[in-house]
């Protein structure tokens, strides 16, 4: 799977859009409003405001609000240094951890988690042993360091220097924490540009305030698709994406007809398109992929393998949990930033009656009230009156005959499903 080789940033005073691309294809999108920046990576001096023993968690006060902490046992009132590892979504608080990690992209410092770790991309026993020894010489016993795969071609002395700078950052954080009063930022949230640079070490973001590059690279079109309920598939058919607080359901509608081999290929194409949407949309939580029913185990296995390959290339951790008894492929994506929909779409509304059902309710209310009103008038919201003047006219005429008299009026001030019964006398 291709890795990110280009980052395009379109900043404006109100929001910053970021597109991550590989070989010309948009893989991931961020849209961050200036009024609601991502907190991921920020380090705060926090105070524990509530402990939840049954959950093994606590609520901590951070600048501007609260966060959920679950990686360390704490006591109420305690001050501690935490790092935000997941943005809050809707009514859910951000998630923080006491196990702070500092990174410059290539090197990760893990205070209070000792040890020196090197990616397997570092080849040769002599080099590995020499680099480990050099890092161990500068890292205190209670601090750990991890060198990532992307740093394998860098000189050892440069990696040691990077580690030294991270250690200085950690010392500065501790000094400010000792002198500060919670809640306060010790390392405030960084800009979307800085976050993108850190997310893909070695790829320098292309910043274009005009937005021209963002459109030319296909990111505008990808963003429109990532916000759409229906997404067309390359060879016909579509994905239908429905997200609620509990999770996301992706339904697959394939074009009618086709040979058995074509059906298999269409399912594979749909599964890969769905995985692309997971990442583009920044979905979090449980995802159910509802592919047309497949009884062939070999075909299911093939699709599972394809999905696992896509999941491994995602910037977030994605677990492929397997096929449900009902035939859906279940996944769990642990994204850290807010999904696009959380910032760019209206949240799903509470279910409300259809115009037809609301008109029925109005007629039922009329029946309750008409016994005490000799000449009733039914006053309706315009949408209800329109339905009774169209598909519901036979019902309305039957009520007129039954009552002997019934007039209908509209009141635009009423709610969409509102009505009242009054007398003409």
N, C-alpha and C positions, 0 to 999 in steps of 0.2 A: 504494500500500500504506500502511495506517495506521501512524503512528508512535506510540511509547510515550507515553501521556498519564497513566498512573497507576502508582505503585509501592507495593506492599503488603508490609510486613515483619512477620514473626512471630518475635520473638526469644525464646529460652529459654536457661537456663544451659548447656545441652548442644549446642544447634545453633540456627542462624538460617535461616529460610526466607524467600526473597524472590520475589515474583511481579511481573513486568512485564506491563502490560496496555495494549491499545489499543482504544478504543471498546467496552470491556467484555469483550474476548477476551484470555485469557491467552496471551501470546506466548513468554515465556521464564521459566524457573525456576532459582533457585539454592538449594542446601541446603548450608550450610557448618557443619561440626562444630567445636565450640570446641577439640577436640583436634587438629584438622588444618585450620587456616585456609588460605585461598588466599594465595599469595605474590605474585600478579600486581600489578605496579606498585611493589613494594618496591625500594629501592635499597640496595646493599651494597658495602662495601669487601671485595673478594674477593682470593684468591691463586690463581694458576694452579698446579695440582698435576699436570697431565699435558697434553701436546700430542699431537694426532693428525694428523700431516701428511697422511696419505692421505685424511683426511676434511675437511681444512681447518677443523678444529675443535679445541677444548680442553675440559678439565674444570677447573672452578674450585671452590674451597672457599667456601661461603657459610655463614652461621650455621645450624647444625643439619644440615648435609649438603653436597651437591655439586650443581652445575648444569652444563649443557651450553652452551658458548659457541661461536658460529660466525660472528660478524659482524666479527671483527678478528683479525689475526695477532698472536700473543703468544708469549712465551718462558716456559719453566717457572720457577716461583718469582716471577714478576712479580706486583705488586699493581696492581689496577685497580678502578675504580668500575663496577659493572654494575647493570642493572635486570632484574628477573624479568618476562618477557613471556609465559610459559606455564607453568602448573602441571604438576608431574610426575604421571604416571598409571601405576598398577601399578609395574612395575620401571623405568619410564623416569624419568630425572631431569627436574627443571624446566629450562626453557630461559631463558638470560639473554642480554642484549646489552650491549655497551659503549656503544652509541649511546643514551644516556639521553634520555628525553623527560619533561618535567614539564608537568602540565596542571591547570587549575582548572575544566575543562569547556569554556569558551568559547575559551580561548587555550592554545596548546601551545608550550612553549619547547623548542628543539632545540639544546642545547649542542654545540659543535664541528661543527654543520651550519649554516653561516651562510645568511642570506637572510631576507626578509620576504615572507610569502605570505598572500593574502586569498582567502577563498571567493568563488566567482562570485556568491553571493547579495548581495555588496556592490555596489550599483548606483551609477553615475555616475562619470565620470572624475575629476571634481574631488574627490569624497569619497575615492575609492580612492587618489589621489595624495597627498592631505593626510594620510590615516591611515598610509600607508606611510612618509611622511616623519617623522611624529610617532613611529612605532615605531622607525625606523632611528636616531633621535636618542638613544634610551635603550638600545638593544641593542648590546653590543660587537660588534666585527667577526667574532669567532670563534663567535658565538651566533646562532641563527636563531629566528624566531617565526612561527607559523601561527595565523591567526584563523579559527575555524570558522563554518559557515553559521548556526548558532543565535545568533550574536552580532551579526547584521546590524542588529538594531533597537536595539542598545546605543550609548550615546554614545562618541565617539572617546576622550575623556579618561578614561572608565571603563576602556576596553580598554588604554590606556597604563598606567593604574594597576595593572591585573591583571598586565600584563607586568612591571612593576617588582617586584611581590610575587614572581613566579616567579623573577626574577633574584636576589632576595634569598635565596630557597630554594636556588638553585644555588650561590651563594656560601657559604652555610652548609654545604651538602653537601661542597664542596671543602675547607673549613676542617676539618671533622671527619675527612675522609679523610686529610688531611696529618698529623693528630695521632693517628689511630687505628692499631690493629694488626689486620690481617685474620685471620679473617673476622669482620665486625661489621656490623650494620645501621646505615646512615646515615639512611634513612627506612624504618622498619619497616612490615610489612604493615598495611593499614588494615582497619577492621571492614567487614563485609558492607554495613552501612548506608551508610558513607562511600563504599564502592566503587560501590554502586548510585546514589548521588547524583552521583558523578562520571561514571558511564556515561550518564546521561540528564540533562544540564544543564537546569535550569529546572523539573524535576519533583521536588518535594519528597516523599521517601518517607513513607508513612503507617505509623507504628510502632505495633503493637498486640500487647502481650504475651499477651493472652488467646487469640490465634489466631482470634478470631471473624471479623475482616475477611478473613483468608486463606481461610477456608472460604466465607464469603458471596460473595466475588468469583469463586468457581469454581476457585481455585488448588488446593484439596485434591483435587478430582476430576481436574484436569489432571495433578497429580503422580502419582496412581494410574495414569492412562493412560500417563504417561511412563515408568513402571517396568514396565508390563505387556508380556508377550511378544506378546500378540494385542490389537489395537486395532480396535474395530468402526468401520466406515465409515457415513456418514449414511444412505445409501440401500441398505444391505445389503452383505454381503461384509466383508472384514477385511484389515488389515495384519498381517503376521507379522514381527517384528523380531528378528534374530539378530546379536549383536555378539560378536566375538572380537578378539584382539590385533591381527590384521592389518587389520580393517575391519568394516563392517556391511553385512548383506544385508537388504533390506526386500522381502519377497515380498507380492504383491497377489493376494488371492483375491476375485474378483467373484462376485456371485450369478449363478446359471445363467439362461439365456434372455435375452430382451431384443432389441430391434431394433438395427440397426447404429448408428444415431444414439445410442441408449441406451448401447451399449457404449463409444462414444467419450466420452460425457459421464461415464460411470462411471470410465473410465481417467483423465480429467482430474481428477475429484474425488479419486481415490486418490492421484494424483501430488501434489496440493496438500496432502492430509492427511499424506503422507509427509514433505513439506518442513516442515510444522508440527512433526512429531515430531522432525526433526533438531534444530530449535532448542530445543524443549521439553526434550529429553533432553541437550542440550549435546554432541551427538556430535562426535567428532574423527576426522580421517583419511578414508580412502576409504569411500564409500557406494555400493552397487549397488542400484538400484531395479528390481525385476523385475516389470514390468507385463505383463499378458496380451499375447501377440504381436500387433503391429500391422504390417501390410504397407503401409498407406497413408502415403506420405511426408508428405502434408499434415497428417495427424493427428499424426504424430511431431513435425513442426515446431511444431504448435500446442502440444503438451505441453511441448516444449523451451522455447518462449517463456514459457509460464506458470511453469515451474520457474525460469527465469532471473529473472523478475519477483520471485518469492518469495526467491530467493537474494540479489538486490540489496537487499532490505529486512532481511535477517538482520543481527544485531549482529556476527557473525563473517564473515570472508571465505569465500565459497562459490564454488568453480569448478565450472561445469557442463562436464564433459569430453566429453560426447557419448555416442552409442550404441555399445555394444560389438558385435562380430560376432555374439555370441549373443543380442542383442536387449535388453540391459539398459542403463539410463541410468546413467552413471557420474558421480559427483560427488566433490569433495574439500572438506571443511569444516575450516577452520583455527581451531577454537575455542581459547580461551586458558585457560579455567577447566576444572576436572575435570568430566567427564560425571557426571550424576546417578548412573548405575550404579556408578561407581567408589567412591562413598561409601555407597550405599544398598542395593546388591545383592551377594550372594555372587559372587565371580568364577567363571567357568565352570570346572568340574572336568575333570580328565583323563578321557578316555573309559574306561568300565569295562564288562566283559562283562554281558550280560543274565543274569537268573536262569537262563534256559534254557541259555545257553552255559556258565555256571558249573556247572550240573548235569552237562552233558556232560563237562566237564573232570574233575569228581569221579568220574564213571563210568569215564573213561579211566584215572584214577589207581587206581581199584579194580582194573581189569584188570591193571595193572602189578604190583600188590602181591599179588593173590589167589593167584598161583602158589606163594607161600611161606607162605600162611596157610590152614590147613585150614577154619577156621570164621570167615570175615571179618565184621567189623562196619564199616559205613560211617557215620562220624560227620560230620554236616553242620551248616552254619549253618541257622537256622530257615527262611529264605527258600528255600533249595535243597530242604530236606526237604519244604516245602509244595508246591513244583512237582512233585517226584517222587511226592507223594501225590495229585496232581491230574492235569494234562495229561501228566506223564511216567510215570504208573503203568504203562502197557504196557511201557515200556522197562525199568523196575525189575523187573517180574515176569519178563521175558525173562532178565535177568541172574541172578535167583534160580534159575530153571530151569537155566541154563547151569552155575552154580557148585554147585548142589545145596544150598547154604545161604547166606543173606545176611540179616543183620539191619541195621536202620537206626536210628540215634539222632540226637538233636539236641544241640547245644552252643551256647547263646546267646553264649558268650565268643568264638566264632570270628568272623572277619571275614565280611562279607556273602557273599563267594564262597569262604569257607574250608571245608576238609574234612580228614579224616584217616582212614586205614584201620588198624584194629587187630584183634586176635584176641579172640574170646570165651573162649578157653581160658586 
